[in-house]
Amino acid sequence: MHKTMDETLSRRAGARRATAASPRAPARQPDYAGLNAFASDPVLTASLDSTLDETTEDELTTLGTYWGSSEAQEVARLATAHGPALRPDDFEGRRIDQLEIHPAYHALMNRSVSAGLLSSAWEEGEDRRQHRLRAATLFLTAQCERGHLLPISATHAAVAALAHMPDLEAELFPLIASRRYDRRPVPLDDKEGATVTLALAERGAGVDRAAVAMRGEITGGDRIHVTGEKWFVCAPASDMALVLCTTPEGPTAAMVPRFAPENAEAIRIAGLKSVGGFAAQAIAGVAFDGAAARLVGEPGRGLQVLRDVRTLTQLDAVVIAAGAMRAAVSRVAHHARYAQSLDRALIAQPLHARVLADLALESAAQTALAMRLAIAFDQAFERDGDHALARLVTPAARVYALTIAPSFAIEAVEAIGAHAAISTHPAARIATDLAALAQWDGTTNEAALEVAAMVERDPAVLRDALDEIGADLGGQNEDIVEDIARLGERAAQDASLARTFAEQLAMAAAAAAMRRNLPRMISEAYIASRLRERFRAAYGALDGRFDAGAVIEFVVPED
């Protein structure tokens, strides 16, 4: 027995010596950075085909060059590695509530503000392309870093609320639209640009948005003082906070200037919160104690004022998720083309290729749907079908995208390997960000109930949306549309079906968008695997009759 063990140990020692004498280093993969995030994405370019002219294509190509560059990746890494810290007091013990934020975060904000992500959708234009072009810019940006996009989205959406108060809009919109990022903690009168945060969530808040604990006291005209705590506030050092409070008239919206002299002692940051993702972004509880504010809309009409705000943030959540998913699948494809196992590239191995093809299909669907919804926002006042898509399918898409995106990202991490699970790896950051995004601006159940309630109040909105979807899906898929129509009618009466209905509606809309703009092979594979068969959470279940290699090569072509 001892002799056998000695022989075994000798063989192992000899093997180690042989390995040491002739090491074989693994082949180094080409660097992923340097990929143009726009030019390398046939799904995005096809989805925007009718939108693109030479000027816009050049602008998006320039953006794609930057957000796919090693420079941008390093800025994102620094911003997330050196997250915000709260300095509550100065050296003399005086309360200052100062956020210490790394310059890399400010660099990200400066680039996104300069690119028009705060205001470009609201700038006048004759061709009604503003929402889709902004969505494309947001999509490209989200492929690199997502935490800084929360106040970007909030500011963009808050403009819709300001429309209810023209005098206030006239004062504030020029600051938002200046395309200047001014991070100085000074009053609005001294600013060159301004951002807004949404301070809406409260401790213990549920799906009843009318149950607001914050109190508002109207002091005359459009002036109001607010008292209460908001539990989950992104970018609490923003120049303004859009809040919902309770007045005798009911839920009321108000805009609180963060650095107004009269609010120096009335606003307190109650501590930073960690949500797993968005490491570059400060998220905090904020206490308001008689803070001076301005009414936004009529007293008691706060929920109506915030309705469009919510729809706009839902669209942004769908676009951000789609951009992050695109970045993840691009990294998986890059890895699979160069990583070897059993002397073959991973992409040449049937199981790995089928998993990657399934991921590519999901990414393509989310991209196509996000861009189609942005187009619907541009055309909502001209066509009933687009109005219905913007109004009804947007929250449904939020349900679907933010449900599937976290598991998609985890699958992408697994497909790359253990090193992608390290918290500093871009794929790992995508996974944690998408998990956190699913909690932004309410829960999935809340959005699903919103979809079902909308159909109950206005059945015509579902008919208009399905007419639009059915026209793109074609007659051979008419049964899918009919099934969803029946499911919608049932969900309007039975709330337990709301999530199933929202997900099916979103998948049908995604399939319609794919069939409208992408090769038939891609849309048919998606329809067959998601709508014709019961979709399984395990990736790699794509039917063998679809060419996995062809799907991969279209969605994520080799450089």
C-alpha positions in Angstrom: 0.0 0.0 0.0 2.8 2.4 1.0 4.7 1.5 -2.2 1.7 2.3 -4.3 1.2 5.6 -2.6 4.9 6.5 -3.1 4.6 5.7 -6.8 1.6 7.8 -7.1 3.3 10.8 -5.3 6.4 10.3 -7.5 4.3 10.4 -10.7 2.5 13.6 -9.5 5.9 15.2 -8.6 7.2 14.3 -12.0 4.2 15.7 -13.7 4.7 19.0 -11.7 8.3 19.1 -12.8 7.4 18.5 -16.4 4.8 21.3 -16.2 7.3 23.7 -14.6 9.8 22.9 -17.3 7.5 23.6 -20.2 4.7 25.9 -19.1 1.8 26.5 -21.5 0.2 29.8 -20.8 -3.4 30.2 -21.8 -4.1 32.3 -24.9 -4.9 35.9 -24.0 -8.2 37.2 -25.1 -8.3 40.4 -27.1 -9.4 43.3 -25.0 -13.1 43.8 -25.0 -12.9 47.6 -24.6 -12.8 49.6 -27.8 -16.0 48.2 -29.2 -18.2 50.9 -30.7 -21.5 50.4 -28.8 -23.6 51.8 -31.6 -21.9 50.7 -34.8 -21.6 47.1 -33.5 -25.3 46.8 -32.7 -27.4 45.7 -35.7 -30.5 45.4 -33.5 -30.3 49.0 -32.4 -29.5 50.4 -35.8 -32.3 48.4 -37.4 -34.8 49.5 -34.7 -33.9 53.2 -35.5 -33.6 52.7 -39.3 -36.3 55.3 -40.2 -34.9 57.7 -37.7 -31.3 57.8 -38.7 -29.9 60.5 -41.0 -26.2 61.3 -41.5 -26.1 63.8 -38.6 -27.9 61.6 -36.0 -25.9 58.5 -37.1 -22.6 60.4 -36.7 -23.7 61.6 -33.2 -24.7 58.2 -32.1 -21.5 56.7 -33.5 -19.5 59.2 -31.5 -21.4 58.3 -28.4 -20.9 54.6 -29.1 -17.2 55.1 -29.5 -16.9 56.8 -26.1 -19.2 54.5 -24.1 -17.5 51.4 -25.5 -14.0 52.7 -24.8 -11.5 51.7 -22.2 -11.5 55.3 -21.0 -15.3 55.1 -20.2 -14.9 51.7 -18.6 -12.2 53.1 -16.3 -14.3 56.1 -15.3 -17.2 53.8 -14.5 -14.8 51.6 -12.5 -13.5 54.5 -10.4 -17.0 55.8 -9.8 -18.3 52.5 -8.5 -15.1 51.6 -6.6 -15.1 54.9 -4.7 -18.8 55.4 -3.9 -20.3 58.3 -2.1 -19.8 59.0 1.6 -21.8 61.2 3.9 -20.0 63.7 6.1 -22.8 64.8 8.5 -20.8 67.3 10.5 -17.9 69.7 10.0 -14.8 69.9 12.2 -16.6 72.2 14.6 -19.5 69.7 15.0 -21.9 71.8 12.9 -24.4 69.8 10.8 -23.5 70.1 7.1 -24.9 66.9 5.5 -22.2 67.0 2.8 -21.8 64.2 0.3 -18.3 63.4 -0.7 -18.4 62.1 -4.3 -15.6 60.9 -6.5 -14.7 63.1 -9.5 -15.4 60.1 -11.8 -19.1 60.3 -10.9 -19.1 64.0 -11.8 -17.4 63.2 -15.1 -20.2 60.7 -15.9 -22.9 63.2 -15.0 -21.2 66.0 -17.0 -21.1 63.8 -20.1 -24.8 62.7 -19.8 -26.1 66.2 -19.1 -24.1 67.6 -22.0 -25.5 64.9 -24.2 -29.0 66.2 -23.5 -30.3 63.3 -21.4 -32.1 65.8 -19.1 -34.0 67.8 -21.6 -33.6 66.7 -25.3 -36.9 65.0 -25.3 -38.6 68.3 -24.5 -36.7 70.5 -26.9 -38.7 71.7 -29.8 -38.3 69.8 -33.1 -40.3 69.5 -36.3 -39.7 65.8 -36.9 -40.8 64.3 -33.6 -37.8 62.1 -33.0 -36.7 63.5 -29.7 -37.8 60.6 -27.5 -36.3 57.9 -29.6 -33.0 59.7 -30.0 -32.8 60.3 -26.3 -33.6 56.6 -25.7 -30.8 55.6 -28.0 -28.4 57.8 -26.1 -29.6 56.5 -22.8 -29.3 52.9 -24.1 -25.6 53.4 -25.1 -24.8 55.1 -21.8 -26.4 52.3 -19.7 -24.0 49.9 -21.3 -21.2 51.5 -19.3 -22.5 52.8 -15.9 -26.1 53.0 -14.7 -26.0 54.5 -11.2 -25.6 58.1 -12.4 -28.6 57.7 -14.7 -31.1 57.7 -11.8 -31.1 61.5 -11.3 -30.8 61.9 -15.0 -34.0 60.0 -15.5 -35.7 61.7 -12.6 -34.9 65.2 -13.9 -36.1 64.2 -17.4 -39.4 62.9 -16.0 -39.9 65.8 -13.6 -40.3 68.1 -16.6 -43.6 66.5 -17.3 -44.8 67.5 -13.8 -43.7 71.1 -14.3 -46.0 71.3 -17.3 -48.9 71.4 -14.7 -47.4 74.7 -13.3 -46.4 77.0 -16.3 -45.0 79.8 -14.1 -42.7 77.4 -12.3 -41.8 75.6 -15.5 -40.8 78.9 -17.0 -38.4 79.5 -14.1 -36.9 76.0 -13.8 -36.9 74.5 -17.3 -34.1 76.8 -18.7 -31.8 75.5 -15.9 -32.7 71.9 -16.8 -32.3 72.5 -20.5 -29.0 74.3 -20.2 -27.0 71.1 -20.8 -24.6 72.4 -18.1 -23.7 70.2 -15.1 -23.3 72.5 -12.2 -22.6 70.5 -9.0 -22.2 73.4 -6.7 -24.4 73.4 -3.6 -25.8 76.9 -4.1 -29.3 78.4 -4.5 -31.0 78.0 -7.9 -30.6 81.7 -8.7 -26.8 81.1 -8.8 -26.9 77.9 -10.8 -26.0 77.4 -14.5 -27.8 74.0 -14.6 -29.9 71.9 -12.2 -31.0 68.4 -11.5 -34.1 66.9 -9.8 -34.5 63.9 -7.6 -37.8 62.1 -7.0 -38.5 61.9 -3.2 -41.6 59.8 -3.3 -41.1 56.5 -1.4 -41.8 56.4 2.3 -41.0 53.9 5.1 -43.4 51.0 4.9 -44.9 52.3 1.6 -47.0 49.8 -0.4 -48.9 49.9 -3.6 -51.3 52.6 -2.3 -49.6 55.7 -3.5 -52.3 57.9 -1.9 -51.3 56.8 1.6 -48.7 59.6 2.1 -47.4 60.4 5.5 -45.6 63.6 4.6 -47.7 66.7 5.4 -48.0 69.8 3.4 -49.1 73.2 4.7 -50.1 75.7 2.0 -49.0 79.2 3.1 -50.4 81.3 0.2 -50.4 81.2 -3.6 -48.2 78.4 -4.8 -46.1 78.3 -1.6 -46.2 75.3 0.7 -44.1 73.9 3.6 -43.6 70.1 3.8 -42.8 68.0 6.8 -42.0 64.3 6.8 -39.4 61.6 5.8 -38.8 60.1 2.4 -37.2 56.7 2.7 -35.4 56.0 -0.7 -34.0 59.1 -2.4 -31.5 58.8 -5.1 -28.9 61.6 -5.5 -30.2 63.4 -2.4 -27.8 66.3 -3.1 -29.8 67.2 -6.3 -30.8 70.8 -6.6 -34.5 70.0 -6.2 -36.7 67.3 -4.9 -40.1 66.5 -6.3 -42.2 65.2 -3.4 -45.7 64.0 -2.7 -47.4 65.2 0.4 -50.8 65.3 2.0 -52.9 68.5 2.2 -56.6 68.8 3.2 -57.4 68.6 -0.5 -55.6 65.2 -0.9 -52.2 64.0 -2.2 -50.3 67.1 -3.5 -47.1 67.4 -5.5 -44.4 70.0 -4.6 -40.9 71.0 -5.6 -38.4 71.5 -2.8 -35.3 73.6 -3.6 -32.5 71.8 -1.8 -30.1 74.7 -1.3 -32.5 77.6 -0.8 -31.4 79.7 2.2 -34.7 79.2 4.0 -34.1 75.4 3.8 -30.6 75.4 5.4 -31.9 73.8 8.6 -35.1 72.2 7.2 -33.6 69.3 5.1 -31.5 66.5 6.6 -29.9 63.5 5.0 -30.8 60.6 7.4 -28.0 58.3 6.3 -26.9 56.5 3.1 -28.4 53.1 2.2 -26.7 50.2 0.3 -29.0 48.5 -2.2 -26.4 46.1 -3.6 -26.1 47.8 -7.0 -25.7 51.4 -8.2 -22.5 51.7 -6.1 -21.6 55.0 -7.6 -24.9 56.6 -6.6 -25.9 58.0 -3.2 -29.2 56.7 -2.0 -30.5 58.0 1.3 -33.4 58.7 3.6 -34.2 62.4 3.7 -36.0 64.3 6.5 -37.9 67.5 5.7 -38.9 69.7 8.6 -41.1 72.6 7.4 -39.1 72.8 4.2 -40.2 75.6 1.8 -41.5 74.4 -1.5 -43.6 75.3 -4.5 -46.8 73.6 -5.6 -46.7 71.5 -8.7 -50.2 71.3 -10.0 -53.4 71.9 -8.0 -53.6 70.8 -4.4 -55.1 67.3 -4.2 -54.1 66.5 -7.8 -50.7 65.1 -7.0 -51.3 61.6 -8.2 -52.5 62.9 -11.6 -49.4 65.2 -11.8 -47.1 62.3 -11.2 -48.8 59.8 -13.5 -46.8 61.0 -16.6 -43.6 61.2 -14.4 -44.1 57.5 -13.5 -44.6 56.4 -17.1 -41.5 58.3 -18.2 -39.3 56.7 -15.5 -40.8 53.3 -16.4 -39.7 53.8 -20.0 -36.2 54.8 -18.9 -36.1 51.7 -16.7 -36.9 49.5 -19.7 -34.2 51.3 -21.8 -31.6 51.1 -19.1 -32.3 47.4 -18.6 -32.0 46.8 -22.4 -28.7 48.7 -22.5 -27.3 46.7 -19.6 -28.5 43.4 -21.1 -26.9 44.4 -24.5 -23.6 45.0 -22.7 -23.8 41.7 -20.9 -24.5 39.6 -24.0 -21.8 41.4 -26.0 -19.3 40.4 -23.3 -20.5 36.8 -23.3 -20.2 36.6 -27.1 -16.7 38.1 -27.0 -15.6 35.6 -24.3 -17.2 32.6 -26.2 -15.3 33.4 -29.4 -11.9 33.3 -27.7 -12.2 31.1 -24.6 -11.2 27.4 -25.2 -12.5 24.3 -23.7 -11.5 20.8 -24.8 -9.5 22.5 -27.6 -12.5 24.2 -29.1 -13.8 27.7 -28.8 -16.9 27.8 -26.5 -19.0 29.3 -29.3 -18.3 26.2 -31.4 -19.8 23.9 -28.7 -23.5 23.2 -29.3 -24.8 23.7 -25.7 -22.8 26.9 -25.1 -23.9 28.3 -28.5 -27.5 27.5 -27.8 -27.4 29.3 -24.4 -25.7 32.3 -26.0 -28.3 32.3 -28.8 -31.1 32.4 -26.3 -29.4 35.3 -24.4 -29.0 37.1 -27.7 -32.7 36.7 -28.6 -33.7 38.1 -25.2 -31.4 41.1 -25.6 -32.6 41.7 -29.1 -36.2 41.6 -27.9 -35.6 44.1 -25.1 -33.7 46.5 -27.4 -36.4 46.3 -30.1 -39.2 46.8 -27.5 -37.4 49.7 -25.8 -36.9 51.6 -29.1 -40.5 50.9 -30.3 -41.9 52.3 -27.1 -39.7 55.5 -27.4 -41.1 55.9 -31.0 -44.6 55.5 -29.6 -43.9 58.4 -27.2 -42.9 60.5 -30.2 -46.1 59.7 -32.0 -48.5 59.3 -29.1 -50.5 62.5 -30.0 -50.8 61.5 -33.7 -51.9 57.8 -33.6 -54.2 55.9 -31.3 -52.0 52.8 -31.5 -48.9 54.6 -30.5 -50.7 56.3 -27.7 -51.9 52.9 -26.4 -48.4 51.5 -26.6 -46.9 54.4 -24.7 -49.7 54.3 -22.0 -50.3 50.6 -21.5 -47.4 48.7 -22.8 -44.7 50.8 -21.1 -45.6 49.6 -17.6 -46.1 46.1 -18.9 -42.6 46.3 -20.4 -41.3 47.5 -17.1 -42.8 44.4 -15.5 -41.3 42.0 -18.0 -37.9 43.7 -18.4 -37.2 44.2 -14.8 -38.3 40.6 -14.0 -36.1 38.9 -16.5 -33.1 41.2 -16.5 -31.6 40.1 -13.2 -31.7 36.4 -14.1 -30.4 37.2 -17.6 -27.4 39.0 -16.0 -26.6 36.1 -13.7 -26.7 33.7 -16.6 -24.3 36.0 -18.4 -21.9 36.0 -15.5 -22.0 32.2 -15.4 -21.4 32.0 -19.1 -18.2 34.0 -18.8 -16.9 32.2 -15.7 -15.9 32.7 -12.1 -13.8 35.8 -12.7 -17.0 37.6 -13.9 -18.5 37.1 -10.5 -15.9 39.3 -8.9 -17.6 42.5 -7.8 -15.3 44.8 -9.9 -16.0 42.9 -13.2 -18.3 44.8 -15.5 -20.6 41.8 -15.8 -20.9 41.5 -12.0 -21.8 45.2 -11.8 -24.5 44.7 -14.5 -26.0 41.9 -12.4 -26.1 43.9 -9.2 -27.4 47.0 -10.9 -30.2 45.2 -12.6 -31.3 43.6 -9.3 -31.4 47.1 -7.8 -33.2 48.6 -10.8 -36.0 46.1 -10.3 -36.8 48.0 -7.1 -36.6 51.5 -8.5 -39.8 53.5 -8.6 -42.0 50.8 -7.1 -42.3 47.1 -7.4 -43.1 44.8 -10.3 -46.4 43.8 -8.7 -47.4 47.5 -8.4 -46.7 48.0 -12.1 -48.6 44.9 -13.1 -51.6 46.0 -11.1 -51.4 49.4 -12.8 -51.6 47.6 -16.2 -54.7 45.6 -15.2 -56.4 48.6 -13.6 -55.8 50.6 -16.8 -57.6 47.9 -18.9 -60.5 47.8 -16.4 -60.9 51.6 -16.6 -60.5 51.9 -20.3 -60.9 48.6 -22.3 -60.3 50.6 -25.6 -56.6 51.1 -24.7 -56.0 47.4 -24.8 -57.8 47.1 -28.1 -55.8 49.9 -29.6 -52.5 48.4 -28.4 -53.3 44.9 -29.7 -54.4 46.3 -33.0 -51.0 47.9 -33.3 -49.2 44.8 -32.2 -51.3 42.5 -34.4 -50.6 44.5 -37.5 -46.9 43.9 -37.0 -47.2 40.3 -36.0 -49.2 39.4 -39.1 -52.2 37.2 -39.7 -50.4 33.9 -38.9 -50.0 35.1 -35.3 -53.6 36.3 -34.8 -54.3 33.6 -32.3 -51.6 35.1 -30.0 -53.2 38.5 -30.0 -56.6 36.9 -29.4 -55.3 35.0 -26.4 -53.8 38.1 -24.9 -57.0 40.0 -25.4 -58.9 37.4 -23.4 -56.3 37.3 -20.7 -56.5 41.1 -20.4 -60.2 41.0 -19.9 -59.8 38.4 -17.2 -56.9 40.3 -15.5 -59.1 43.4 -15.3 -61.5 41.4 -13.1 -59.0 39.1 -11.4 -55.9 40.9 -10.1 -54.0 37.7 -9.5 -53.6 37.4 -13.3 -52.0 40.9 -13.6 -48.4 39.8 -13.8 -49.1 37.0 -16.3 -51.0 39.4 -18.5 -48.4 42.2 -18.3 -45.6 39.8 -19.2 -47.5 38.3 -22.1 -48.5 41.7 -23.4 -44.9 42.9 -23.2 -43.5 39.8 -25.0 -46.1 40.2 -27.8 -45.1 43.8 -28.2 -41.4 42.8 -28.3 -42.1 40.2 -30.9 -44.1 42.7 -33.0 -41.2 45.2 -32.8 -38.7 42.5 -33.8 -40.9 41.4 -36.7 -41.2 45.0 -37.8 -37.5 45.7 -38.0 -35.3 42.5 -37.7 -34.7 39.5 -40.0 -37.6 37.0 -39.9 -35.3 34.3 -38.5 -34.8 36.4 -35.3 -38.5 37.3 -34.8 -39.7 33.7 -35.5 -37.2 32.2 -33.1 -38.4 34.6 -30.4 -42.1 34.0 -31.1 -41.6 30.2 -31.1 -39.6 30.1 -27.9 -41.5 32.8 -25.9 -45.1 32.9 -27.1 -45.8 29.6 -28.8 -44.2 27.5 -26.1 -44.2 28.1 -22.4 -41.0 30.0 -21.8 -38.6 28.4 -19.4 -36.3 30.3 -17.1 -33.4 28.1 -18.1 -31.5 29.5 -21.1 -30.5 27.1 -23.8 -34.0 25.7 -24.5 -34.2 27.2 -27.9 -35.6 24.7 -30.4 -33.0 23.0 -32.5 -34.7 24.0 -35.8 -33.3 27.5 -35.2 -29.7 28.1 -36.2 -28.0 29.2 -33.0 -24.9 30.4 -34.8 -26.9 32.6 -37.2 -28.8 34.1 -34.3 -25.6 34.9 -32.5 -23.9 36.3 -35.6 -26.8 38.7 -36.3 -27.3 40.0 -32.8 -23.7 40.2 -31.7 -21.6 40.0 -34.8 -17.9 39.3 -34.6 -15.7 42.4 -34.7 
